[in-house]
Amino acid sequence: MRASVAFLRSAPAGCSSSGNTCFRCKQSVWTPSEAANKAFGRPRRTIVIAEAASSSATKDFTGLSSLRFGKPTSTEMLDLMDEWTSRDCNHDFAGASLSAPELPAGVQNGGFMITKTRKKVGSGQEVYNAAVSAVKSWAHLQLGWNCTTNPAMKVGVTICSATQTVVPWSVLPARVTYMNEGSEKFDDGSGKRFALGMCSLSGHQLAGEERFAVELHADGSVWYDVFLFSKPDTLLAMVSLPVVKIMQIRYVNDSASAVAAAVQA
């Protein structure tokens, strides 16, 4: 298992697209399933992607409002989760991680960092089912230094995550943008994959999306794959970018370890 971070080029002036559909040009923040399928040539699966909710949140450009000098209580996190349900995604590419590593031109040219890792967690249908259950129950994000509320997993649900960076904690809003399970063609043959996508909302330190996938390959091996693209969305995240990159590598690695542990439990 090896996590990596890569940078995509800075965005040119204006919005242009070649090859892939540029999600920035859509009238809606949330990518319809038909557009996602056509853009990436994957008509064989039905993709359910969350509809955007109207947002009344005032943007905090500094990022200071999300800081807490102690771990937030479960009650506070649940209250924030309810409060954040009306917030919008803070970028134009919700749903774009579904077909990663293929990405829309707007993500490729948008200055996003790419962080990813893969880990084999076992073999067989039972292991696959256990890994999928771990993700659906939010076990992949309960990392000690990172935790989240655990509402019923469904497209459109809003969550509150709490992340400790050195001393302070940050409370961060996110939303499930898609859940997908179906047949998949891998390099070693046909199999199946479950994928969960989560986008950042207004008020998050970063703008981006995370995809957590469980794969069952033709040889019976089960893999956990994490792919995320992100960039700073506040002044605080921008000035602490070296720390952000380190924390993201830790995040994907610890998530993989959490799923592996859940499978063995």
Backbone hydrogen bonds, N-H to C=O, Kabsch-Sander energy under -0.5 kcal/mol:
donor,donor_aa,acceptor,acceptor_aa,energy
4,S,116,K,-2.0
6,A,114,I,-2.9
8,L,112,F,-2.4
9,R,108,Q,-0.6
20,N,18,S,-1.9
23,F,21,T,-0.8
25,C,22,C,-1.4
26,K,23,F,-1.4
31,T,94,A,-1.0
36,A,32,P,-2.1
37,N,33,S,-2.4
38,K,34,E,-2.5
39,A,35,A,-2.7
40,F,36,A,-1.6
41,G,37,N,-0.8
42,R,37,N,-2.1
45,R,42,R,-0.9
47,I,45,R,-0.6
48,V,179,M,-0.6
49,I,47,I,-0.6
50,A,177,T,-1.7
61,F,59,K,-0.8
66,S,63,G,-0.9
67,L,64,L,-1.6
68,R,169,W,-2.8
77,M,73,T,-2.3
78,L,74,S,-2.3
79,D,75,T,-2.4
80,L,76,E,-2.4
81,M,77,M,-2.3
82,D,78,L,-2.0
83,E,79,D,-2.1
84,W,80,L,-2.2
85,T,82,D,-1.0
86,S,83,E,-0.6
87,R,84,W,-2.0
90,N,200,S,-1.4
94,A,29,V,-0.7
96,A,93,F,-2.2
98,L,95,G,-1.3
99,S,96,A,-0.6
100,A,97,S,-1.6
102,E,99,S,-1.7
107,V,104,P,-0.9
108,Q,104,P,-2.4
109,N,105,A,-2.5
110,G,107,V,-1.2
111,G,9,R,-2.5
112,F,107,V,-0.7
113,M,230,S,-3.9
114,I,6,A,-4.3
115,T,113,M,-0.5
115,T,228,L,-2.5
116,K,4,S,-2.0
117,T,226,V,-1.9
119,K,224,Y,-2.2
121,V,222,V,-2.4
122,G,222,V,-0.9
124,G,220,G,-3.2
128,Y,124,G,-2.1
129,N,125,Q,-2.8
130,A,126,E,-2.3
131,A,127,V,-2.5
132,V,128,Y,-2.5
133,S,129,N,-2.4
134,A,130,A,-2.0
135,V,131,A,-1.9
136,K,132,V,-2.6
137,S,133,S,-1.4
138,W,135,V,-1.7
139,A,134,A,-2.3
140,H,134,A,-0.7
141,L,138,W,-1.6
142,Q,139,A,-0.8
143,L,141,L,-1.3
143,L,146,N,-3.2
144,G,146,N,-0.7
145,W,143,L,-1.7
147,C,162,A,-2.2
149,T,160,C,-1.9
156,G,176,V,-2.7
157,V,154,K,-1.7
159,I,174,A,-2.7
161,S,172,L,-2.8
162,A,147,C,-2.8
163,T,170,S,-2.4
164,Q,145,W,-2.7
165,T,163,T,-0.6
165,T,168,P,-2.4
166,V,164,Q,-0.6
167,V,165,T,-1.1
169,W,68,R,-3.6
170,S,163,T,-2.6
171,V,66,S,-2.2
172,L,161,S,-3.2
172,L,170,S,-0.5
174,A,159,I,-1.7
175,R,199,C,-2.2
176,V,157,V,-2.3
177,T,175,R,-0.6
177,T,197,G,-2.2
178,Y,197,G,-1.1
179,M,48,V,-0.7
180,N,195,A,-2.4
182,G,193,R,-1.9
184,E,191,G,-2.5
186,F,184,E,-0.6
186,F,189,G,-2.9
189,G,186,F,-1.6
191,G,184,E,-3.0
192,K,216,L,-1.9
193,R,182,G,-2.5
194,F,214,V,-2.5
195,A,180,N,-3.2
196,L,212,F,-2.3
197,G,178,Y,-2.5
198,M,210,E,-2.3
199,C,175,R,-2.5
200,S,208,G,-2.2
201,L,173,P,-1.8
202,S,88,D,-2.6
204,H,201,L,-2.2
207,A,231,K,-2.9
209,E,229,F,-2.0
210,E,198,M,-2.8
211,R,227,F,-3.2
212,F,196,L,-2.7
213,A,211,R,-0.5
213,A,225,D,-2.9
214,V,194,F,-2.5
215,E,223,W,-2.9
216,L,192,K,-2.8
217,H,215,E,-0.6
217,H,221,S,-2.8
220,G,217,H,-2.0
222,V,122,G,-3.0
223,W,215,E,-2.2
224,Y,119,K,-3.0
225,D,213,A,-2.8
225,D,223,W,-0.5
226,V,117,T,-2.7
227,F,211,R,-2.3
228,L,115,T,-2.3
229,F,209,E,-2.1
230,S,113,M,-2.0
231,K,207,A,-1.4
233,D,205,Q,-2.9
234,T,205,Q,-0.7
235,L,61,F,-3.0
236,L,62,T,-1.9
238,M,234,T,-1.9
239,V,235,L,-2.4
240,S,236,L,-1.3
241,L,238,M,-1.2
243,V,240,S,-0.6
244,V,240,S,-2.2
245,K,241,L,-2.5
246,I,242,P,-1.6
247,M,243,V,-2.7
248,Q,244,V,-2.2
249,I,245,K,-1.8
250,R,246,I,-2.2
251,Y,247,M,-2.5
252,V,248,Q,-2.3
253,N,249,I,-2.0
254,D,250,R,-2.9
255,S,251,Y,-2.1
256,A,252,V,-1.9
257,S,253,N,-2.0
258,A,254,D,-2.2
259,V,255,S,-2.0
260,A,256,A,-2.2
261,A,257,S,-2.3
262,A,258,A,-2.1
263,V,259,V,-2.1
264,Q,260,A,-1.4
265,A,261,A,-1.1
